[in-house]
């Protein structure tokens, strides 16, 4: 009996590398979802905002999955979204070095939250959750911030830092029970969810 189809609703190389750690074979597909348009309809509360976008990305591929894998009743989609919130203000991907500098300067010496929302859909079943990490950043000089932005170029990273690279040096403390969530997918909970849906460890 062949293993059920597993599809990551994302083209992010970071999420792809993370999911590979669980040992399951999977495909990737870009969501059929206008994220920028959806943000205007999303709740303003940060956790709900991230959950809304994660659900939208995943649900956008439900029809596609049925068409491409009609005989696989256990075909499963995984989608996610991640954002940083500082005093309930959402800080997205900076896009430019100057905006990255401004975002880190705002967070310097303060504690913020990183919300990683996930949505898993298998047929009529759906699992959703948001993993929240609290991070306290060191007090940084402008020169230190600019040097960090030069080193990691975190223009496509929520909150303007890459924790898996030089970004870890920005922080005094990190309150988190699943380090992989900071990088884009909370693998511990995802593994539990997929196991309940019939995916066995390492695909065996």
N, C-alpha and C positions, 0 to 999 in steps of 0.2 A: 504494500500500500504506500503510495507516494505521500510525502509530507504536504500539509496544507500550504497554500500560497500565502506569503507574507509580503506586504508592500509598504515601504516607507513613503509617506506622502510629503516628500521633501527632496530637493536636490542639493541640500547643504552638505558639503564634504565633512563637516564636523559631526553632524548627526549620523552620517553614514559610517564614519569610523567608530563612533560609539556603539552603534547597533551591531557592528561586526564582532564586538567583544562577547556577545551572548552566544555566538556559535551557530545561529540559525541562518539558513540561506534566505535571502530576501531580494526583492527588486526595488527599484526606486522610480517614482513618478512625480512629476511636477504637479502640484495641486491646480485644479481648474478654478482658481479663486482670485478675485481682485482684492488683495489685502488692503491696499490704500483706500479703496472705496468702502470696504467693510469697517475700517477704523472709525469712520464717521457715525456708524450705527452701533458700534460696540459700547458696552457700559463704561463709564468713566472710572469706576473703582478698579484698581490695577489687577487684582486676581481675576475678577469677572471679565475684564477686558482680554486678558491673556487666554482664558478659557474659551471665550467667544471665538477668538481667532483660530485657536487650535481645533475647535469643533468644525468651524467653517472650512478649513483646509482639508480635514479628513472627509467630511460629508461631501465635498465637491467631487470626490473620486468614487463614490458608491456606485453610481450608474456605470462608470467606466469599468470598474472591477467586475460587475455582473456581466458586462458585454465581453470582456476579455477572458474571464474565467467562469463561464456559465455552469460548468459541472462541478465546481469546487465549493461545496456548501460551507467550508471552514475558511475560505479566503478571508484574509484579515488586513485591515488598513491601520497604519500608525501615523498620527499627525501630532504636531506640537507647535508651541509658540513660547517665546521667552521675552521678558521685559524687565527693566529695572525701574524701581519706584523709590523716589526720594521725597519723604513727607507727602506721600500719595500722588506726587507728580510723576507721570510716566516719562522715562528717558529712553528713547529708542536708539536705533543704530545711527551713529553720527553722520556717516557719509563723507565728511571732510575732516581733515586734520584739525582745523580751527574749531569745529564743533566738538570734536573729541576732547580737545584741550578744555573747552568751556564746561563740558559735562564733568570731567574729572575734577576740575577746579571747584565745582559746586559740591562734589562729594567729599573733597579733601577734608580730613579730620572729623568726618561724620559717619553715621550708620545708615545704610540703605538696605532695601530688600530686593532680592532677585527672584522673580516668580517664573517657574518653568511649568507650563501647562501642557498636559497630554490628553489625547483622545484616541481610543482604540475601538474600531468597529468591526464586528464579525456578524454578518447577516442582520438580524434584528437586535443583536446585543451590542451595547455600547458601554465602555468604561471611561470615566473622565476623572482627572484629579489635577491639583496644582501643588507643586512642591515649592516651598518658600525657604530661601536661605537668607540669613542676616549677615551682612558684611560690614565691618568697620574699617574705614580707610585711614591710613596714616595722614598726618598733616604734611602736605607736600608743597615745595616751592614751585613757582612757575617754571623754573629751569628744569626741575625734576619731571614735571608733567610733560613738558615739551620733549624731553629726552625719551620718556617712556613711549609717547605717541610715535616718535621717530623709529624706535626699536621694533615695536609690534604692529604698527599701522593698523590699529583696531577699528577701522572705518566700517566694517560689516558686523561688529560685535555689539550686542545690547549693552548699554552702559559704558561703552568705549574702552573695555579692557578684555584681555584674553588671559584668563586665569591659568590656563595650561602652559603659558609661555612666561614672559617677564612680568605679566600682570600680577602674579602672586606676591611680588615684592611691594605692591601698592598697599597691602593690607596689614593691619594690626591683629585682627581676629576674624574668624569665619565660623559661624554657627550653622552647621549643616550635618545631616545624618546620611547623606548620599552625595559624595563628591562629584559623581558623574552628572548630577542634575545641574551643577554650575556650568558644565561644558555643553549642555543642551538636551540631554535625555536622562531622567532619573532611572537608571538601569535596574536598581533593586526592585522597585515597585512594578516596572514594566515586565520584568521577568516573572513576577508573581502573577500578573494579569494574563500574560501569554500562556503560562502553564495551565491556568484555569480554563483557558480556551482551547487546550489540546496540543500545545506546542511543548515538546519534551526537551529537556536540557541537551544542548549540543546537537539537536536534531536526531537523537538516537531513540 
